[in-house]
Amino acid sequence: MAVHREILLLFILSIVLPFHTTSHAHDGNTTGVSYDSRSLIINGKRELLFSGSIHYTRSTPEMWSDILDKARRGGLNVIQTYVFWNIHEPVEGQFNFEGNYDLVKFIKLIGEKQMYVTLRVGPFIQAEWNHGGLPYWLREKPNIIFRSYNSQFKHYMKKYVAMIVDMMKENKLFASQGGPIVLAQIENEYNHVQLAYDELGVQYVQWAANMAVGLGVGVPWIMCKQKDAPDPVINTCNGRHCGDTFTGPNKPYKPALWTENWTAQYRVFGDPPSQRAAEDIAFSVARFFSKNGSLVNYYMYHGGTNFGRTSAVFTTTRYYDEAPLDEFGLQREPKWGHLRDVHKALNLCKKPLLWGTPGIQVIGKGLEARFYEKPGTNICAAFLANNDTKSAQTINFRGREFLLPPRSISILPDCKTVVFNTETIVSQHNARNFIPSKNANKLKWKMSPESIPTVEQVPVNNKIPLELYSLLKDTTDYGWYTTSIELDKEDVSKRPDILPVLRIASLGHAMLVFVNGEYIGTAHGSHEEKNFVFQGSVPFKAGVNNIALLGILVGLPDSGAYMEHRFAGPRSITILGLNTGTLDISKNGWGHQVALQGEKVKVFTQGGSHRVDWSEIKEEKSALTWYKTYFDAPEGNDPVAIRMNGMGKGQIWVNGKSIGRYWMSYLSPLKLSTQSEYHIPRSFIKPSENLLVILEEENVTPEKVEILLVNRDTICSFITQYHPPNVKSWERKDKQFRAVVDDVKTGAHLRCPHDKKITNIEFASFGDPSGVCGNFEHGKCHSSSDTKKLVEQHCLGKENCSVPMDAFDNFKNECDSKTLAIQAKCSE
């Protein structure tokens, strides 16, 4: 019944809303952006839009051009970015739009690359970004309630949004001014929290939409995951499978837009690896466009790096590394190439998709054909879907038979020819390599322990420990709590095997505990459960005992209702096992200090490093220690990373610039660190004498730390006789769909990165090989030696090569499978 209802809806749409319903901007004007039920209309033209999220704050200006070029070559014509309030206005009234925070420069560069922009103004953005993008000072405004119909929040939100809009207008960046911005977003996934605010939430949505529209940007505004987005704001979908989960635009004259197609999952410390197959993403995209979609955005297309302290609570420094462009800006294959190919296939269908009449043919259980055609013409495109997740199916469509792999969609731009199947990857694969640098690993470490304060240095100033967020005000991760207790000799244990226990209940996020200057231990919460309880045995002495607790934050919260009412830090401190019983010292009187001494003197800079004493690393390890060394620039031009072998938890600086938090000791369920390598942008590095400073919280030392070069010089292909030829074999020109080569055939296609050449064929097998790029294995039957010779003839010494499958027609093997696996090495 669901399919029949959808057929009826498509029929009604084709009659009542033939792609030219109410337009909401620039009627009769060929400059600017309007929309109807089918698509956005940009400068008078309909467009299929393939977009990718690339955040200017998560890479460096020196990386932007290369990343954008790769996005464009990957078939994107739109770049989506948030605007990050808390880095642009970290202190009220003080603004920063410099360096990798130069929003205008980034948007202009996108325009120069002939791509459009979706500007997600927010101002709440979530984005796994510290405080969801909201500046900390906003939290301290009297009676403020974030993201609600609250006068204080509305005042500051409108002021900020207007400032960003005015900046874009002054630089003529909206499409209505001839610029690249074609869409703007207000708020972000508000339906998640709206019910918590009751009627104030409903009023807030209306107010936010009206406020944004009233700014007169001349392009449509959108609200993602907002079913009740007020007119003329477009409600859009976020998720992995919006072709099936999106309930659709809330008005019949709005287009179906997908603002977040998650290319993997962001990771928090303690997580195992996050993956999403290229085949699944391609399936979801083909599905969405086959069901009237006209814009998809990949979140993220390049995730990048959460430099400094910009990541949200417990979020890793590496962000969406599994995106089509990895953290270092390298193409992750086959994800990058397979999505490039689906974009090409859909562009071959552009005319029927945008001007054809839609239809559905149910072929069998889980089998269907969706098509768009203009009767009386040769304009026709079809999407053949097999929704069975286990079995391949052969179907008959318009007199022709087509084999569909399990859970796949074949795209036919002329309703006859398969140019792409979502499950069969024709594009190449690759593997990432981390290679120790020859130049940069002559590391000679020095150490400088952070001083542990007592109540003499940090006097008591409050009866109970202060709340940690409000103490630190997002200026540092670290805050000291000091107190002292005097014990009689009768209070302390006389048995060395039975010591008193210090128990601390904390609201988060982590803590180091010292008594009389001695490190007792550490404890932490998690992304899911921030609070924790520390318990450690303590050799208290008779007399005065100094207790110092280092409260630690790992980012501010970035989601949920009432974010202004989140709290962290110690809430209960007791000593158990004293001869006189349990002692509650929560109200003992506590001193407070914001930041470490090393932070205050900026020990991580060249000048600041001279303000403390350094010594050789001692055999006796100490917690909370600064380490420094110098290194020369790694050879070549490949990206650079530092692997934190043997380390615990802390932060890293290179030449005074923070590359973020690391956390090696927080293991995933796989008993591995969530992130071991940390990106050092090339622009941070000088030719020689680069200052590397590490703040290590735990009692470990950095002798095993190493600096690495990163490449994807291992390239592969894995195809079968059932794979379609490369989608580049066809074009649509002069209103005709046609092949661009005389003999269209299936084959393996390899291309080296960065103008390198294929110098070695490391694996080649024709038969039934298995495995993944970097780890192929021979099957039971193969022609390995002859296969390798043939592949070498086609590929050695070349930047790119193709090996047609019919070249193996005369090869003999004893299995029915005809699978070709190649692994090649690229070098300069």
N, C-alpha and C positions, 0 to 999 in steps of 0.2 A: 504493500500500500504506500510506503514511503516513496518508492520510486515513481509510482503513478502520480502521486501528489506533486512530485518535483517536475515531472513531464508537463503537468497542467500549468504549473507556475511558469515554466520556461515558455510555454505557448502564450500565456497571458502577457508576459513581459515582451515577447516578440511582436505582439499586436499593439499593446497599450503603451509600451515604453521602448520604441524602436531606436534606442541609443541617443535620443535627443529630447530629453525631458527638461525640466526646469534647470537652468544653469545659474550658478550662484556667484559668478564674478565675471566682470568684463564682457557682458553680453554684447555681441557685435564688434568686439575689439579683438584683434589678432595678437595683442601683447598681453601677457599675463596668464593666469590659470583659472579655469572653470572646471566644472564636472557635471556629469549626469550619471545615469544608472550603469553605464558601461565602463567609463574610465575617466581619468583626468584628461583635460584638454589643455595642452600647454602651447601657448602662442598660436592658437587656432588649430593645432594638430592633436589627434589622439595618440597616445603612447602606451606601449607595454613597458612597465618600469621594473627593473631588476636592481635592487638596492642593497647596500651593505653598511652595517654600523662600523664606523671607524672613528674613534674618539681622539681628538687632537691632544688631549691631556695625557694619553697613555702611550705616546711615542714622542719623538723629538722632531723639531722642524726639519732637521737634516734627513729624517726618515720619510717625511710626508710624501714627497714627490714619488719616490720609488713605490711606496705602498699604494698610492692612488693609481700609478701606472699599471701595477699588477691587478688592481681592482677593475680597471677599465678593460685590460686584456682578458680578464675573466668574464667579461660580458656585462658588467654593471654600467648603468647610466645614472644612478642616484647614489649619493653618499648620505647616510643618516648620522647625526651626532646629537648628543645632549649638550646643553650649556650648563656649566658647573658653577653654581652661585658661590659656594664656599671657597673656591680658589680664586674667583674673580673679586670677591669682597670679603676677605678673611677677617678684616676689622671693619666695623661699620664706617662707611664713608671713605675707606681706603681701597683703591681698586688696583688690580694686577691683570693686565692683558699682554704680558711680555713672554718671550720664549715659547715654550710649548703650551702656554696659555693664550697665545695670540689667535683668538677666534676669527677675527676679520681676515688675517693672513691665510688661515686654513681654508675659509670659505672661498676666498678669491682664487686660491690655488685650485680648488675643485672646479670652479668655473673655467679657469684656464685649461683644464683637462677635458673640457666639453662635457661635464657631468652636472646633474642637478643636485640639490641639497634638500633634505628634510631636516628642519631645525627644531629639536625637541627642547623647548624653552623651560618646561617644567612649571615652577622652579623646583618642586620635588621631583627627583629623577630615579630614585633607588639606585639602579645601575651597579649594585655592590660597591658603591662609592661611599666614602666616609660621610655619615649623617644624611645619606640620601641626597647629598648636594646642598643641604640647608646649612648656612653658617651657624657656628655655635652661638654667637652673640644673640641670635634670634631667640634662642631658648630662654634667655634671661630677661626678655621683655615682660613686664608685668601682665599677668592674666592672659598670656597668649596661649592659644590652642592651635597647633599646626593643622593645616588642611581641613579647616572647618569654617563655618560662617561666623568668624570671630573677627572683630573690628581690628585688633592689632595685627593678626596674620594677614588679613586682606590688605591693610595699609602697606605693609612691607612687601608683600607679594606683588601688588600692582606697581609699586615704585620700581622694583627690580625688573619686572617684565617689560615695563615701559622703557626703562633704560636700555635693555638689550634690543628691543624693537627699534628704538631711535638710533642706536648704533648701526644696526643693519640698514636702516633707511638712509642715514648720512653717507654710508658707503655704497648706496644703490645696489644692494644685494638681493632684494626681493625680485622675483620674476616680473612683477608688475612694473619694475624700474629697469628691466633688462638684465637683472642679476640671476644667479643660479638657484635661489631658494624658491621651491615650488610648493612646499607644505610647511606648516608650523604646528607644533603640538603644545597644548596647554594641559597641565596636570599629567598624571601617569598612573595607569591601572587603579584608578580610584575606587572602582567597584569592589576591590578586595576589602576595603576598610569602611566603605560608605555607611553600612548599617550601624557601625559603632557610634556614628554621630547623629543617627536618627534624622529628624527633620532638618537639623543644621547641615547635614551632609547633602541633602537634596537642594537646599538653598545655596550651598557652596558651589555645587556643580553648575547651577544656573548662573550664579554670579561670575564664576571663572570663565565660562563660555562667553557671556556677554561682554565681560571686560576685555577678553582677547579680541573678539570680533570688532569691538569698538576702537581698537588701535589702528584699524585701517591699513593692514599690511598688503592687501590686494592679492593674497593667495589664500586658499582654504586652510582652516584650522582643523585639527584632528584631536580626538581623545581616544587613547588606546584602552581596550577592555572597559569601555564605558557604554553599556547598552542604551542608556537614556541620554546620550550626548545631545544637547539641545541644538536645534537648527540655528545656523547652517553648518554647525560643526559635524564632521564625519566620525562616526564610531568605527574603530578598527579592531582587528584581531591580533592577539599575541598567543603563541603556543607552537607546538610541534606539528599539528595536523589541522590547520585552519580550514582546509578543504572539506573536512568532516565535522569539525567542532564549532565552527563559526555559525552563529544563528543568522548572520547576515546584517546588512545595513538596516538601521532602524527606520529608514524612509525609502520608498521605492525609487527615488531620484538620486540616491547616493551610490557611489561605486563601492565594490568590495575590495578593501585594502588590508594587507597583512603587514603589520609594523614590526613584528618580532617572530621570525622563524629561527628557533634556537639551534645553532649549529653543533652544540654539545651542551654542557652544563658548567657554569662557573664552579670553582672548587674552593672549599674552605680547608684550613689546616686540620688534618686528621682524616680527610677524604681519600678514597682510592681514586685511580684515574677515571676521568669522565670521557665517554665516547658516544658518538652518534655516527652511524654509517653514512657514507656519501649516497648510497643507494636509497636509504630512507629519506634523506633530505630531498633528493631529486624526485622521488615518488610524491612527496608532499607538495612540491612545487607544481609538478605536472597536474596533480589532482586539483589544486586550487585554481590554476588557469583554465582547466577544462570545465570548471564550474563557475565561470563568469568572473574570476579574479583578474585584476589588471595590474597589481603592484605586490611584490613580495620583497621584504627586507630581511636579510640574514643578520641575526644578532648572536654572535658578532661575526663580521667578516675578517676583521683583525682585532684581536682583543688587546694585545700589548701588555704594558707593565704598569702596576700601581706603584709609582715611584713614591719615595718618602713615606708619609703616614696617610696616604690617600685611600687605602682600601677600607672597606666597611668591616664590621665586627667579624673577626676570625677569618676573613677572606684572604686568600693567598696573594702574594705579590704578582705572580704570573696570572694573567686574566684571559680566559677563553683561549688557551694555547691550542686547543683542538679545532679552531676555526680554519677556514680555507687558507688564510695567511696566519702562520703561527706567531708566537710572541715576538720573534726576531724579524718578522716580515717576510719569511721564506714561504714559498708555496707548499702547502701540505697536500700531497697527492695520495690518493686520487680525488680528494674532496674538491680541490680548486678546479681541476680539469673536468671532472664529471659535471659540476655545476656550470662551468663555461659551456659545456656541450648542451645541457638542457636549455640554457638561454638561447643558444644558436638555433636549436630545434624549435623553440617557441617563437622566435623572431621569424622563422620560415612560415609560421602559421599566423603572422601578425594580421594580414588583411582579412582572412576569414574570421579570426577571433574578434576583431574590432568592428567588422561590418557585416558579418554573416548572421544567419538565424540559427539559434542553438537547437539541438535535438538530442534525444537519448534513445538508444536501442538496447533493450535487455536481451542478452544472447543466451544466458544460462545462469545457474546459481553462482553468484560471485563474479559473473562475467558481464561486461557492458561496454558499449561504444558510446562515447559522447562526441558530437560533431557540430561543426559550424559551417554553413554553406550559404551561398547566394544562388537561389534557383535560376536556371537558365544560363549560368556561367560555369567556368571551371574553377571558381573559388570555393575551396572545400578543405577542411582540416579535421582530422579525427584523432581521438584518444581512446585506445583500446586497453581496457583495464582487466587484469586478473587479480581479484581480491583474495584468492585462496593463498594462504601463507605457506603451504607445503607442496603443492603440486603444480607443475607446468600444465598449461592447457592449450589446445589448438582450437582456434575459433574461425568461423567463416564470416567475413564482413564484405558485403557487396560483391560476392562471387569470388573472393580470394581467401586463401587460408593463411593464418598467421599464428606462429608459435609464441605464446606468452609465458615467460618464466613465472615462478611463484611471486605473488604480490608485486606486480610490476605494471607499468603503463608504457605502451608503445605509442610514439607520436608519429603521425602520418600527415605531413603538410599538404598533401594532395589527395588524401583519403585512399591512397593506393600504396605508397612507399614508406616503409619504416626507416626513419633516419636516426632514431634514438629510442632506446629502451632503458627505463630507469634502473633496472637490475643488472644489466650487462655493461660493465665499465670498459669503454674503449680507450679512454685516456690513460696516461702512464701513472705509475705509482712511484713513491720514493720513500726513503728512510732517512731519518735525521742522525747525524753523527756529531759527537762532542769529542774534539781532538785536543789534547793538551798542547798549549802553545810552547814553542821552543824558546821564544824570546822572553816570555813574561813570567816564567816560573822560578826565577832565581830569587826566591823570597826569603828575606832575613827579618824575622819577627822580633818586635819589642813589645813589652807589656807595661801597663800602668793601671793598677787596681783602683777602682772607684772607692773613695773613702766612705765608710759606714758611719752615719751620724749617730750621736747620742743626744739625750735631752739637753746637754750643755750646748751643743751646736744648734740643735733645733728644739727650742724650748716649748713647753706645753702652752697651747693657745686655745684649747677647746676641751670640754669634759669628755666628749666621745669622738671617735674618728669621723672626720668629715666625709661626705659623699664624694666619690672619686671624680665623676664627670665634672661636677661644679668646682672641685678643687683645681683640676688641671685646665679646664676651659679649652680643651683641644689644642693646647700649646705643646704638649709632650705626651709620651706614653707613661711617664714615670712620676710617682709621687711617694714621698717618704712619710711614714707614721712612726713617731717615736714616743716611748714612755719608759719609765723605770719602776722597779719594785724592789723593796728591801725585804730580804728573807733572813730569819734567824737560822742558826745552825740546826735547830730542832725542826724547821720546816722542810729542809732538803733531805733527800734520801741518803741513807748511810750505806746502801748497797749499790755498787756500780752497775749491776745488771738490772736494776729497777730504777729508772729515771722518771721524773715528772714528764707529762706530755702537754705541749702547747697546742691547743685546738682553736682554729680560726675559721669561722663561717663567713664567707665572702659572697657578695652579689656578682663578683667577676672583676676582671677576666682572668688575671693570673697574679701570683705573688711570690716574692722571695722573702725568706725569714732569716733574720740574724739575731743572735743573742750574745751580748758581750763581744760584738765584732766577729763572732764565729758564724759561718754559714750553716744553717740548720736544714734547709731544704726549700723546695718549691712545690707549688700546686697550681692547677689551672682548671678552668671550665671548658666549655665547647661551644660551637656555634648554636647547637640546639639547646644546651643547658649552660647558661653563662655562670651560674652560681656554683660554688664548690666549697669543700671543707678541707682545710689543711690540718694534718695531725703529725707532730714530730716530737720525738723524745729530746729533752734538753738537759744538759748538765748544769743546772742552776747552781749557784754558789751562795754561801752565806754572805750577807751584805747586800750592796746595791747591784742589781742586774739591769743592764740596759737592753731594751727590746727595740729593734728597728724592723719595720715591715715595709717592703717596697711594693706598693700597689702598682699594678701594670694593666694598661688597657691595650687591646688589640683591635683598634678601630671603634668608631661609634656606630650605633644601630642605623640601619638604612631602610627599614620597612615596618609596617604595622601601624595600628592606630595609636594615638597619644604618645608619639615618640618623645615629646618634651617631658614625659613623666617616667623615663627609664633611669635606672640608678645602678651604680657599681661601687665596689670597694668593701672593706671589712665592716661587718655589722655586729659580730659577737666574738669576743676573745676571752678564753678561759684557760686556766692551768689546772690540769688534772694530776692526781697522784702525789700531791704534797702531803706530808705527814699530818698537816692540819686540815686536810680536805681540799675540795675544789675551790679555786679562787677565780672569781669573775673580774677581769680587769678592763671590761668594755668601757667603764666610766672612770677609769683610773686617771684621766687627764692625758691628752695626747698632743704632741707637737706635729707640725705639718711642714713639709718642704716640697715645692713644685720643681720638678726636673732634677737631673743628676748634675753634679759639679762639672763633669766632662762636657755635658750639653751646654752649660752656661758659658764656659770658656771656648766653646766650639773647637774641641780637641780634634775634631775630624777635618779641620781646615789646616792649611800650611801654617798660618800664624798661630792658631789656637793650639796646635800640637806642641809648640814650644813653651806653653804655659803650664805643662805638667812634667813630671819626671818619668822617664822611661828606663827600663832595665831589660836585661836578657830574661827569657822565659825560664821560670824556676821549675824544678821538678815537682814541688808542692803546688798543686793547682788551686786557684782561688776563683770563687764565683764573682760575678759583676766586675769584669775586667775589660779595659780597652786594649786592643792590640793594633799595632801599625806596622806597615812595611811599605816598600816602594817597588814598582815594577815598570819595565819598559813596555812600549806598545807591542801587542801581539803582531806577528808577521801577517802580511796579506791584507785583504779587505773584508774577509768574512766577519759576520757578527761575533761578539765576544760575550762570554758568560763566566761566572765564577761558581765553582762547585764547592759546597760547604761541607766537605767530608769531615767527620769527627766533631762537628760543632753541635751546639744545643739550640739556643734561641737568642735572637738579638736583632741588630740592624747593621747595615753596611753603607759606607760612604767611599766614593772615589773622587779625589780632588775636591773634596768639600760638598759633593752632590750626593744626595741619598738615593740609593737604588732600591731601598725598601726594607721591609722586615723579612727575616728568615726564621724558620722554625724546623730544625732537623729532628729534634727529639720527640716531637708529637707524631707518632707513627699511625699509619692507616691500619685498617683491619688486615691488610696484606703484610703488615710488619715492615713497611717501608715509609720513608719520609714522603709527605705529599708533594713537596717540591725540593729538589736538591740543587738545581742550577738556577742562577739568578743573572738576569741580563745587565750587562754594562754597555750602554750605548757607545758607539765609536766616538761620538762627538764629546763624550766626557773624558776621553783619553788623549794625553799629550804624547809626543814621540818618545819621551823618556821621563824618568823620575816621577811617576804617577803615585800619589799618596793614596794608599788603601788603608782604611781604618774600619775595624770591626768592634762593635760593642757586644760582648758575649755575657749573657746573664748567668749561665751555668758554669760549673767548675770543669771546663774542658779547654783545650788549647788548639791553635790553628795550624799545626805543622802539616796536616794532610790537605789543607785547602789548596785548590789549584785553579789556574786560569785557563779557559778553554776557547777554542775556535769552534764555531757552529756552522755546519753546512748540510745540505741535502744533495750531496754529490752521488749518492747511490740511487740510481733510477731503474725502474722495472716496468715490464709489461706482462699482463696475464690475460690471455684471450682464448676463446674457443671458436670452433667453426660456426657456432650459433650467434656470435656477436655480429651486430650490424656494422657496415663500414663506418668510418669516421663521418660525423655529421657535416664536416667541412667539404664533403664530396658534393654537396648540393647548394643551390642558391635560388632565390626568387628574384628575377630580373625581368623588366619590361612586362610585368603582369604574368610572367610565366615561371613555374617551378621546374627546375631542370638540374641535371648533373653538370658539374664543372670539369669533370674528367671523363675521358672516353671509356675507361674500364673501371667501374666502381667495384671495389673489392675490400674485403676484410683484411686487416693487417695489424701488426704491432707498430706503435709510433713512439719514438723516444726523442727527448730534447734535453740537452744539458743546461743548467743554469749559468748565468753570468758569463756567457761566451766561452765557457769551458768546452772541452772536447772529450769524446768517449775514448778512453785509453785502455780499457780492459773490459772484456766480457767475463764476468765472474760466475755466471750461471746461465745455461741455456738448455732447455729440454723440450722436446716435442713428444707428446704422449699423454701421460696422466700425472704430471707434477702437482705438488701441493705446497701450501705454506703461504707466507706473506713476504713482501719486499724486504730484503735483508735476511730472510730465513726460509728460502725455498728448499724443497727436497724432491729428489727423483721419485717417481712412482714405480709401479711394477713393470711397466713397459715404456721404454723411451728410446729416442735416438739422440743421445747426448753429444757424442763426438761430432757427428755430421751436422747436428743442429748448431753447435757452437761455431763450427767453421763457416757455415752459411751466414749466421748472424754477424760474425766478424767481417765477412766480405761486405755486408750491407752497412755496417755501423762504425767500425774502428776508424779513429782519426776524424770523425765528423762531429759537428755540433748537434746535429739532429739526423735521424734516419727513420726509414720505414721498412718493415719486413713483411711482405704480403703472405697471407696464409697459404696461397696456392703454390708458393715456392716449395712447400713440403709435400706436394701431391705425390711425388715419387718415393717419399720416405716410407719405409715399412716398419710397422710395429704391431704387436699382437693384441692391442686393446682397441676397443671401439672409440675411446675418447681421442679427440684431436684438440689438445690443449697446448698452447705455446707459452712457456714462461721464460723470461729473459731478465737477468740482472746485470747492469753495466755500471762501471765506475767512471765518473767524470773528473778531469783534472785540467789545470791550466797548462 
